[in-house]
């Protein structure tokens, strides 16, 4: 199964820690937005480029890169590119 399909089929497993959510909000200037919901929405967009490198998935869209651990489905971080 290809990596993108694996991630999309497990979208409901994607989560982050409280510190991770704070880091994502800070890095992407999200304010009080729910960081996990924001990231899931971006990952599900048709033009999101998803690739796996080592133990992580990288999801790139709209000038941001979201890093998700491929074993735990934890969003590690997200950055503006």
Secondary structure, DSSP 8 states (H G I E B T S, - for coil): --HHHHHHHTGGG-B--HHHHHHHHHHHT-TTS-HHHHHHHHHHSTT-EEEEETTEEEEEETTEEEEEETTT-BEEEEEE-
